[in-house]
């Protein structure tokens, strides 16, 4: 699925990207800007704005809670998503699909400890952020399990 999240849902957008979902998000995405983006790109709108139904929007999901864990649970359940299937495959900053990169290629770009303890690296081809599976990923997986999702 592809989503567009309104400007009130930044944390939800990041967490959806963590689980590998394609989510457009930004401060310009509210009201008619949100609707235009959804129509142009064929995305499902995620919003907390109850007035959206008056604006003749395409498909949308009205997010009930202001707590990100409840928001994430609502989207996963409503859309039938598997939160572990594509986890850690998108850049949480810019939403681009990550690409594997050789360890040697990141030698000058990551701290020495990371280089000595990690074998797998990914890079965002758009913003050049480098990712590796370390304790932050383990904590995110544990967070998802705490929220009631099984998985790896």
N, CA, C and O atoms as a DFTB+ gen file, in Angstrom:
608 C
 N C O
     1  1       0.835      -1.194       0.000
     2  2       0.000       0.000       0.000
     3  2       0.871       1.246       0.000
     4  3       2.033       1.230       0.406
     5  1       0.275       2.295      -0.460
     6  2       0.960       3.594      -0.445
     7  2       0.082       4.555       0.338
     8  3      -1.136       4.592       0.162
     9  1       0.720       5.333       1.206
    10  2      -0.006       6.233       2.084
    11  2       0.461       7.668       1.914
    12  3       1.571       7.926       1.450
    13  1      -0.412       8.604       2.300
    14  2      -0.026       9.994       2.491
    15  2      -0.570      10.372       3.863
    16  3      -1.765      10.229       4.123
    17  1       0.302      10.852       4.733
    18  2      -0.077      11.168       6.110
    19  2      -0.096      12.675       6.314
    20  3       0.794      13.391       5.855
    21  1      -1.130      13.146       7.014
    22  2      -1.201      14.593       7.247
    23  2      -0.139      15.029       8.247
    24  3       0.476      14.212       8.933
    25  1       0.053      16.331       8.306
    26  2       1.169      16.887       9.081
    27  2       1.062      16.611      10.580
    28  3       2.031      16.833      11.306
    29  1      -0.077      16.138      11.060
    30  2      -0.247      15.821      12.473
    31  2       0.240      14.412      12.807
    32  3       0.210      14.012      13.971
    33  1       0.684      13.658      11.810
    34  2       0.985      12.237      12.008
    35  2       2.440      11.882      11.703
    36  3       2.716      10.832      11.123
    37  1       3.348      12.737      12.085
    38  2       4.763      12.514      11.792
    39  2       5.334      11.252      12.399
    40  3       6.059      10.515      11.731
    41  1       5.019      10.994      13.648
    42  2       5.568       9.797      14.292
    43  2       4.986       8.538      13.653
    44  3       5.704       7.560      13.442
    45  1       3.703       8.558      13.348
    46  2       3.087       7.425      12.659
    47  2       3.757       7.209      11.306
    48  3       4.058       6.072      10.944
    49  1       3.994       8.277      10.560
    50  2       4.638       8.161       9.244
    51  2       6.006       7.498       9.369
    52  3       6.347       6.624       8.572
    53  1       6.783       7.903      10.355
    54  2       8.112       7.306      10.550
    55  2       8.000       5.814      10.878
    56  3       8.747       5.000      10.336
    57  1       7.081       5.464      11.751
    58  2       6.924       4.058      12.127
    59  2       6.409       3.223      10.959
    60  3       6.804       2.067      10.811
    61  1       5.549       3.778      10.143
    62  2       5.111       3.048       8.956
    63  2       6.288       2.826       8.011
    64  3       6.392       1.768       7.390
    65  1       7.166       3.805       7.899
    66  2       8.377       3.628       7.090
    67  2       9.277       2.565       7.705
    68  3       9.890       1.785       6.975
    69  1       9.370       2.518       9.025
    70  2      10.161       1.483       9.704
    71  2       9.678       0.100       9.286
    72  3      10.492      -0.794       9.055
    73  1       8.367      -0.085       9.187
    74  2       7.846      -1.404       8.809
    75  2       7.764      -1.572       7.284
    76  3       7.136      -2.510       6.793
    77  1       8.392      -0.670       6.552
    78  2       8.551      -0.829       5.110
    79  2       7.448      -0.257       4.247
    80  3       7.369      -0.579       3.061
    81  1       6.596       0.581       4.809
    82  2       5.496       1.147       4.041
    83  2       5.902       2.456       3.362
    84  3       6.684       3.237       3.905
    85  1       5.367       2.672       2.190
    86  2       5.630       3.866       1.389
    87  2       4.699       4.973       1.880
    88  3       3.498       4.941       1.615
    89  1       5.256       5.956       2.599
    90  2       4.454       7.018       3.212
    91  2       5.014       8.386       2.848
    92  3       6.152       8.715       3.184
    93  1       4.202       9.177       2.159
    94  2       4.551      10.565       1.907
    95  2       4.078      11.370       3.108
    96  3       2.964      11.188       3.600
    97  1       4.948      12.265       3.571
    98  2       4.630      13.052       4.761
    99  2       5.377      14.375       4.683
   100  3       6.504      14.432       4.190
   101  1       4.750      15.431       5.168
   102  2       5.422      16.723       5.238
   103  2       4.488      17.784       5.775
   104  3       3.274      17.588       5.836
   105  1       5.056      18.902       6.160
   106  2       4.267      19.981       6.763
   107  2       3.276      20.591       5.777
   108  3       2.315      21.237       6.195
   109  1       3.488      20.400       4.485
   110  2       2.582      20.937       3.462
   111  2       1.349      20.049       3.262
   112  3       0.440      20.410       2.515
   113  1       1.315      18.895       3.924
   114  2       0.240      17.945       3.683
   115  2      -0.874      18.058       4.714
   116  3      -0.880      17.378       5.740
   117  1      -1.797      18.928       4.407
   118  2      -3.023      19.051       5.188
   119  2      -4.099      19.578       4.249
   120  3      -3.792      20.160       3.209
   121  1      -5.341      19.377       4.611
   122  2      -6.449      19.886       3.806
   123  2      -6.378      19.457       2.356
   124  3      -6.207      18.277       2.051
   125  1      -6.511      20.426       1.464
   126  2      -6.538      20.121       0.036
   127  2      -5.177      19.648      -0.486
   128  3      -5.129      18.915      -1.474
   129  1      -4.083      20.045       0.146
   130  2      -2.763      19.546      -0.247
   131  2      -2.659      18.046      -0.049
   132  3      -2.061      17.343      -0.864
   133  1      -3.233      17.565       1.020
   134  2      -3.268      16.136       1.321
   135  2      -4.099      15.400       0.262
   136  3      -3.699      14.346      -0.231
   137  1      -5.222      15.953      -0.067
   138  2      -6.117      15.350      -1.057
   139  2      -5.458      15.335      -2.437
   140  3      -5.521      14.327      -3.142
   141  1      -4.827      16.441      -2.826
   142  2      -4.135      16.493      -4.124
   143  2      -3.042      15.431      -4.204
   144  3      -2.923      14.728      -5.208
   145  1      -2.250      15.320      -3.148
   146  2      -1.162      14.333      -3.141
   147  2      -1.714      12.911      -3.246
   148  3      -1.156      12.076      -3.959
   149  1      -2.799      12.641      -2.542
   150  2      -3.402      11.301      -2.587
   151  2      -3.911      10.975      -3.985
   152  3      -3.688       9.875      -4.490
   153  1      -4.584      11.916      -4.601
   154  2      -5.125      11.682      -5.953
   155  2      -4.008      11.535      -6.979
   156  3      -4.039      10.633      -7.817
   157  1      -3.041      12.409      -6.911
   158  2      -1.949      12.419      -7.896
   159  2      -1.140      11.122      -7.850
   160  3      -0.733      10.602      -8.888
   161  1      -0.910      10.606      -6.643
   162  2      -0.034       9.446      -6.478
   163  2      -0.768       8.158      -6.131
   164  3      -0.126       7.131      -5.910
   165  1      -2.103       8.189      -6.079
   166  2      -2.870       6.987      -5.763
   167  2      -2.601       6.455      -4.370
   168  3      -2.377       5.258      -4.187
   169  1      -2.623       7.337      -3.393
   170  2      -2.314       6.966      -2.010
   171  2      -3.546       7.019      -1.119
   172  3      -4.482       7.777      -1.374
   173  1      -3.533       6.208      -0.076
   174  2      -4.561       6.239       0.949
   175  2      -4.210       7.341       1.939
   176  3      -3.087       7.401       2.441
   177  1      -5.168       8.207       2.215
   178  2      -4.943       9.310       3.158
   179  2      -5.046       8.805       4.587
   180  3      -5.982       8.084       4.934
   181  1      -4.082       9.187       5.413
   182  2      -4.126       8.966       6.855
   183  2      -4.251      10.334       7.492
   184  3      -3.391      11.193       7.297
   185  1      -5.321      10.547       8.257
   186  2      -5.550      11.877       8.816
   187  2      -6.271      11.802      10.157
   188  3      -6.955      10.826      10.464
   189  1      -6.101      12.851      10.939
   190  2      -6.862      13.039      12.186
   191  2      -7.912      14.132      11.998
   192  3      -8.687      14.419      12.911
   193  1      -7.934      14.730      10.832
   194  2      -8.840      15.839      10.541
   195  2     -10.235      15.311      10.198
   196  3     -10.454      14.778       9.110
   197  1     -11.154      15.460      11.116
   198  2     -12.521      14.958      10.933
   199  2     -13.289      15.725       9.853
   200  3     -14.308      15.244       9.358
   201  1     -12.809      16.907       9.489
   202  2     -13.490      17.709       8.469
   203  2     -13.176      17.254       7.052
   204  3     -13.749      17.773       6.094
   205  1     -12.281      16.300       6.908
   206  2     -11.844      15.895       5.563
   207  2     -12.994      15.348       4.724
   208  3     -13.012      15.537       3.508
   209  1     -13.939      14.685       5.345
   210  2     -15.037      14.089       4.564
   211  2     -15.850      15.136       3.813
   212  3     -16.501      14.815       2.819
   213  1     -15.819      16.376       4.274
   214  2     -16.550      17.461       3.615
   215  2     -15.839      17.954       2.354
   216  3     -16.400      18.735       1.585
   217  1     -14.595      17.492       2.144
   218  2     -13.773      17.983       1.030
   219  2     -13.733      17.013      -0.151
   220  3     -12.908      17.170      -1.052
   221  1     -14.619      16.010      -0.153
   222  2     -14.693      15.044      -1.237
   223  2     -13.335      14.370      -1.501
   224  3     -12.821      14.423      -2.618
   225  1     -12.764      13.742      -0.474
   226  2     -11.449      13.122      -0.644
   227  2     -11.535      11.749      -1.302
   228  3     -12.605      11.142      -1.349
   229  1     -10.398      11.261      -1.812
   230  2     -10.349       9.852      -2.214
   231  2     -10.331       9.008      -0.927
   232  3     -10.576       9.536       0.158
   233  1     -10.047       7.726      -1.039
   234  2     -10.042       6.852       0.138
   235  2      -9.171       7.421       1.256
   236  3      -8.072       7.926       1.023
   237  1      -9.695       7.323       2.468
   238  2      -8.931       7.805       3.615
   239  2      -9.237       6.952       4.836
   240  3     -10.253       6.259       4.897
   241  1      -8.338       7.019       5.801
   242  2      -8.510       6.357       7.085
   243  2      -8.412       7.443       8.146
   244  3      -7.380       8.099       8.286
   245  1      -9.477       7.622       8.875
   246  2      -9.494       8.608       9.949
   247  2      -8.838       7.971      11.167
   248  3      -9.333       6.983      11.708
   249  1      -7.731       8.541      11.585
   250  2      -6.966       8.002      12.705
   251  2      -7.629       8.454      14.010
   252  3      -7.812       9.648      14.248
   253  1      -7.980       7.481      14.844
   254  2      -8.765       7.759      16.044
   255  2      -7.961       8.349      17.202
   256  3      -8.426       9.268      17.877
   257  1      -6.782       7.834      17.428
   258  2      -6.033       8.160      18.636
   259  2      -4.969       9.225      18.383
   260  3      -4.569       9.469      17.244
   261  1      -4.526       9.846      19.457
   262  2      -3.389      10.754      19.345
   263  2      -2.104      10.075      19.833
   264  3      -1.052      10.712      19.881
   265  1      -2.179       8.802      20.191
   266  2      -0.998       8.034      20.629
   267  2      -0.489       7.187      19.468
   268  3      -1.259       6.449      18.853
   269  1       0.789       7.288      19.170
   270  2       1.319       6.649      17.959
   271  2       1.174       5.131      17.981
   272  3       0.967       4.530      16.927
   273  1       1.275       4.496      19.139
   274  2       1.129       3.042      19.186
   275  2      -0.276       2.624      18.744
   276  3      -0.441       1.668      17.987
   277  1      -1.270       3.345      19.223
   278  2      -2.653       3.064      18.817
   279  2      -2.853       3.388      17.338
   280  3      -3.561       2.669      16.633
   281  1      -2.237       4.456      16.876
   282  2      -2.338       4.836      15.464
   283  2      -1.748       3.748      14.577
   284  3      -2.360       3.335      13.592
   285  1      -0.559       3.293      14.936
   286  2       0.119       2.265      14.150
   287  2      -0.703       0.983      14.146
   288  3      -0.881       0.359      13.100
   289  1      -1.199       0.593      15.304
   290  2      -2.036      -0.602      15.406
   291  2      -3.270      -0.461      14.508
   292  3      -3.630      -1.406      13.805
   293  1      -3.918       0.704      14.523
   294  2      -5.104       0.932      13.709
   295  2      -4.789       0.759      12.222
   296  3      -5.537       0.090      11.509
   297  1      -3.698       1.348      11.749
   298  2      -3.348       1.258      10.325
   299  2      -2.986      -0.174       9.948
   300  3      -3.438      -0.675       8.918
   301  1      -2.184      -0.831      10.763
   302  2      -1.784      -2.213      10.480
   303  2      -3.012      -3.108      10.381
   304  3      -3.130      -3.911       9.455
   305  1      -3.926      -2.968      11.336
   306  2      -5.107      -3.823      11.339
   307  2      -6.081      -3.460      10.227
   308  3      -6.606      -4.350       9.558
   309  1      -6.334      -2.167      10.016
   310  2      -7.294      -1.739       8.994
   311  2      -6.824      -2.094       7.582
   312  3      -7.643      -2.373       6.706
   313  1      -5.524      -2.083       7.363
   314  2      -4.976      -2.317       6.023
   315  2      -4.419      -3.724       5.840
   316  3      -3.931      -4.066       4.763
   317  1      -4.491      -4.540       6.889
   318  2      -4.007      -5.916       6.796
   319  2      -2.518      -6.017       6.531
   320  3      -2.079      -6.861       5.749
   321  1      -1.738      -5.165       7.176
   322  2      -0.290      -5.141       6.957
   323  2       0.429      -6.152       7.843
   324  3      -0.006      -6.425       8.962
   325  1       1.518      -6.699       7.346
   326  2       2.419      -7.523       8.148
   327  2       3.586      -6.616       8.530
   328  3       4.397      -6.265       7.673
   329  1       3.681      -6.229       9.806
   330  2       4.703      -5.250      10.186
   331  2       6.146      -5.754      10.096
   332  3       7.081      -4.967      10.245
   333  1       6.337      -7.045       9.857
   334  2       7.697      -7.572       9.786
   335  2       8.120      -7.946       8.366
   336  3       9.308      -8.139       8.107
   337  1       7.169      -8.050       7.452
   338  2       7.470      -8.525       6.103
   339  2       8.519      -7.665       5.398
   340  3       9.471      -8.200       4.829
   341  1       8.360      -6.353       5.427
   342  2       9.279      -5.452       4.728
   343  2       9.980      -4.471       5.665
   344  3      10.442      -3.414       5.238
   345  1      10.052      -4.829       6.933
   346  2      10.641      -3.922       7.929
   347  2      12.080      -3.560       7.567
   348  3      12.847      -4.388       7.075
   349  1      12.416      -2.309       7.825
   350  2      13.772      -1.780       7.651
   351  2      14.234      -1.784       6.194
   352  3      15.406      -2.027       5.906
   353  1      13.309      -1.513       5.289
   354  2      13.655      -1.475       3.864
   355  2      13.478      -0.086       3.258
   356  3      13.756       0.111       2.075
   357  1      13.013       0.891       4.065
   358  2      12.810       2.263       3.569
   359  2      13.550       3.233       4.467
   360  3      13.736       2.980       5.658
   361  1      13.964       4.328       3.896
   362  2      14.588       5.400       4.667
   363  2      13.499       6.070       5.510
   364  3      12.468       6.488       4.983
   365  1      13.735       6.168       6.814
   366  2      12.727       6.787       7.678
   367  2      12.687       8.297       7.495
   368  3      11.707       8.940       7.872
   369  1      13.729       8.865       6.928
   370  2      13.776      10.313       6.714
   371  2      13.095      10.740       5.421
   372  3      12.283      11.665       5.425
   373  1      13.422      10.070       4.302
   374  2      12.911      10.555       3.009
   375  2      12.023       9.561       2.268
   376  3      11.523       9.869       1.186
   377  1      11.820       8.367       2.839
   378  2      10.873       7.393       2.314
   379  2      11.385       6.594       1.116
   380  3      10.617       5.821       0.544
   381  1      12.617       6.744       0.723
   382  2      13.165       6.027      -0.428
   383  2      13.504       4.588      -0.043
   384  3      13.922       4.328       1.085
   385  1      13.323       3.654      -0.979
   386  2      13.700       2.261      -0.742
   387  2      15.217       2.174      -0.578
   388  3      15.977       2.762      -1.348
   389  1      15.639       1.425       0.445
   390  2      17.069       1.281       0.726
   391  2      17.706       0.264      -0.220
   392  3      17.036      -0.622      -0.750
   393  1      19.010       0.415      -0.415
   394  2      19.785      -0.506      -1.239
   395  2      20.934      -1.059      -0.406
   396  3      21.530      -0.346       0.401
   397  1      21.235      -2.329      -0.608
   398  2      22.381      -2.930       0.071
   399  2      23.655      -2.254      -0.419
   400  3      23.748      -1.821      -1.568
   401  1      24.625      -2.176       0.470
   402  2      25.909      -1.580       0.107
   403  2      27.015      -2.403       0.766
   404  3      26.851      -2.895       1.882
   405  1      28.121      -2.544       0.079
   406  2      29.242      -3.329       0.603
   407  2      29.843      -2.659       1.831
   408  3      29.926      -1.433       1.912
   409  1      30.253      -3.474       2.770
   410  2      30.866      -2.983       4.006
   411  2      32.055      -2.069       3.701
   412  3      32.232      -1.034       4.344
   413  1      32.845      -2.449       2.741
   414  2      34.020      -1.655       2.378
   415  2      33.631      -0.241       1.931
   416  3      34.389       0.707       2.134
   417  1      32.472      -0.107       1.335
   418  2      32.015       1.194       0.828
   419  2      31.644       2.184       1.925
   420  3      31.573       3.388       1.679
   421  1      31.409       1.684       3.127
   422  2      31.000       2.578       4.221
   423  2      32.122       2.813       5.230
   424  3      31.922       3.486       6.241
   425  1      33.276       2.271       4.958
   426  2      34.409       2.336       5.887
   427  2      34.644       3.748       6.439
   428  3      34.864       3.906       7.640
   429  1      34.603       4.751       5.600
   430  2      34.870       6.132       6.014
   431  2      33.610       6.864       6.484
   432  3      33.679       8.027       6.883
   433  1      32.465       6.188       6.437
   434  2      31.206       6.872       6.703
   435  2      30.521       6.449       8.002
   436  3      29.544       7.075       8.414
   437  1      31.017       5.404       8.644
   438  2      30.416       4.950       9.900
   439  2      31.491       4.909      10.980
   440  3      32.679       4.830      10.669
   441  1      31.087       4.960      12.235
   442  2      32.067       4.889      13.318
   443  2      32.837       3.560      13.289
   444  3      32.292       2.540      12.866
   445  1      34.092       3.568      13.734
   446  2      34.914       2.347      13.722
   447  2      34.254       1.164      14.444
   448  3      34.337       0.027      13.978
   449  1      33.604       1.430      15.571
   450  2      32.956       0.345      16.312
   451  2      31.867      -0.312      15.466
   452  3      31.743      -1.537      15.450
   453  1      31.089       0.492      14.772
   454  2      30.026      -0.032      13.911
   455  2      30.646      -0.884      12.814
   456  3      30.165      -1.980      12.529
   457  1      31.687      -0.397      12.213
   458  2      32.350      -1.138      11.142
   459  2      32.880      -2.487      11.652
   460  3      32.830      -3.487      10.936
   461  1      33.381      -2.507      12.875
   462  2      33.949      -3.747      13.408
   463  2      32.890      -4.723      13.913
   464  3      33.175      -5.912      14.053
   465  1      31.684      -4.253      14.189
   466  2      30.668      -5.138      14.759
   467  2      29.529      -5.483      13.799
   468  3      28.726      -6.365      14.103
   469  1      29.440      -4.822      12.669
   470  2      28.340      -5.054      11.735
   471  2      28.855      -5.578      10.402
   472  3      29.964      -5.255       9.975
   473  1      28.031      -6.391       9.755
   474  2      28.397      -6.948       8.447
   475  2      27.509      -6.441       7.317
   476  3      27.957      -6.322       6.177
   477  1      26.251      -6.142       7.631
   478  2      25.292      -5.735       6.596
   479  2      24.989      -4.245       6.718
   480  3      24.742      -3.729       7.808
   481  1      25.013      -3.577       5.583
   482  2      24.711      -2.152       5.541
   483  2      23.771      -1.871       4.377
   484  3      23.784      -2.561       3.358
   485  1      22.960      -0.845       4.558
   486  2      22.082      -0.356       3.497
   487  2      22.286       1.145       3.393
   488  3      22.698       1.800       4.350
   489  1      21.991       1.675       2.218
   490  2      22.116       3.109       2.009
   491  2      20.854       3.619       1.320
   492  3      20.237       2.921       0.515
   493  1      20.493       4.834       1.653
   494  2      19.401       5.501       0.953
   495  2      20.018       6.180      -0.265
   496  3      20.887       7.039      -0.116
   497  1      19.584       5.810      -1.461
   498  2      20.173       6.426      -2.656
   499  2      19.801       7.902      -2.828
   500  3      20.433       8.609      -3.612
   501  1      18.790       8.368      -2.108
   502  2      18.369       9.768      -2.237
   503  2      19.103      10.678      -1.257
   504  3      19.693      11.679      -1.662
   505  1      19.068      10.335       0.036
   506  2      19.675      11.233       1.038
   507  2      21.001      10.706       1.587
   508  3      21.657      11.378       2.382
   509  1      21.389       9.515       1.166
   510  2      22.694       8.915       1.481
   511  2      22.867       8.516       2.952
   512  3      23.991       8.280       3.394
   513  1      21.784       8.439       3.704
   514  2      21.857       7.916       5.068
   515  2      22.253       6.450       5.012
   516  3      21.843       5.721       4.109
   517  1      23.050       6.025       5.979
   518  2      23.485       4.632       6.032
   519  2      22.784       3.962       7.208
   520  3      22.666       4.534       8.291
   521  1      22.322       2.736       6.968
   522  2      21.608       1.961       7.978
   523  2      22.317       0.634       8.195
   524  3      22.939       0.095       7.279
   525  1      22.219       0.105       9.426
   526  2      22.744      -1.215       9.746
   527  2      21.886      -1.807      10.860
   528  3      21.314      -1.074      11.666
   529  1      21.801      -3.140      10.900
   530  2      20.968      -3.791      11.913
   531  2      21.698      -3.864      13.249
   532  3      22.596      -4.685      13.432
   533  1      21.317      -3.024      14.152
   534  2      21.955      -2.999      15.472
   535  2      20.871      -2.942      16.535
   536  3      19.723      -3.309      16.283
   537  1      21.230      -2.489      17.702
   538  2      20.288      -2.509      18.821
   539  2      19.044      -1.665      18.562
   540  3      17.975      -1.989      19.081
   541  1      19.148      -0.589      17.774
   542  2      17.958       0.223      17.507
   543  2      16.905      -0.587      16.743
   544  3      15.709      -0.433      16.992
   545  1      17.333      -1.434      15.830
   546  2      16.372      -2.280      15.122
   547  2      15.774      -3.320      16.069
   548  3      14.575      -3.596      16.018
   549  1      16.608      -3.892      16.928
   550  2      16.107      -4.868      17.899
   551  2      15.065      -4.228      18.817
   552  3      14.063      -4.853      19.162
   553  1      15.313      -2.974      19.209
   554  2      14.356      -2.272      20.069
   555  2      13.047      -2.008      19.344
   556  3      11.977      -2.086      19.947
   557  1      13.122      -1.697      18.064
   558  2      11.904      -1.473      17.277
   559  2      11.107      -2.763      17.129
   560  3       9.880      -2.750      17.228
   561  1      11.793      -3.869      16.894
   562  2      11.120      -5.167      16.808
   563  2      10.453      -5.488      18.141
   564  3       9.309      -5.943      18.171
   565  1      11.160      -5.252      19.241
   566  2      10.579      -5.493      20.566
   567  2       9.371      -4.595      20.809
   568  3       8.390      -5.029      21.412
   569  1       9.434      -3.359      20.351
   570  2       8.301      -2.440      20.484
   571  2       7.086      -2.993      19.743
   572  3       5.973      -2.970      20.268
   573  1       7.296      -3.484      18.535
   574  2       6.200      -4.066      17.761
   575  2       5.627      -5.296      18.463
   576  3       4.411      -5.489      18.482
   577  1       6.490      -6.121      19.037
   578  2       6.014      -7.298      19.770
   579  2       5.230      -6.880      21.008
   580  3       4.217      -7.495      21.340
   581  1       5.693      -5.835      21.691
   582  2       4.993      -5.318      22.860
   583  2       3.602      -4.817      22.471
   584  3       2.663      -4.890      23.263
   585  1       3.481      -4.316      21.261
   586  2       2.203      -3.816      20.774
   587  2       1.261      -4.941      20.353
   588  3       0.118      -4.688      19.973
   589  1       1.743      -6.183      20.421
   590  2       0.881      -7.318      20.123
   591  2       1.092      -7.955      18.774
   592  3       0.303      -8.804      18.360
   593  1       2.137      -7.565      18.085
   594  2       2.429      -8.176      16.778
   595  2       3.519      -9.210      16.957
   596  3       4.517      -8.950      17.630
   597  1       3.340     -10.387      16.360
   598  2       4.334     -11.450      16.437
   599  2       5.539     -11.089      15.618
   600  3       5.997      -9.947      15.656
   601  1       6.057     -12.032      14.884
   602  2       7.147     -11.705      13.962
   603  2       8.442     -12.358      14.319
   604  3       8.501     -13.327      15.076
   605  1       9.487     -11.796      13.748
   606  2      10.801     -12.405      13.854
   607  2      11.343     -12.397      15.255
   608  3      12.450     -12.881      15.492
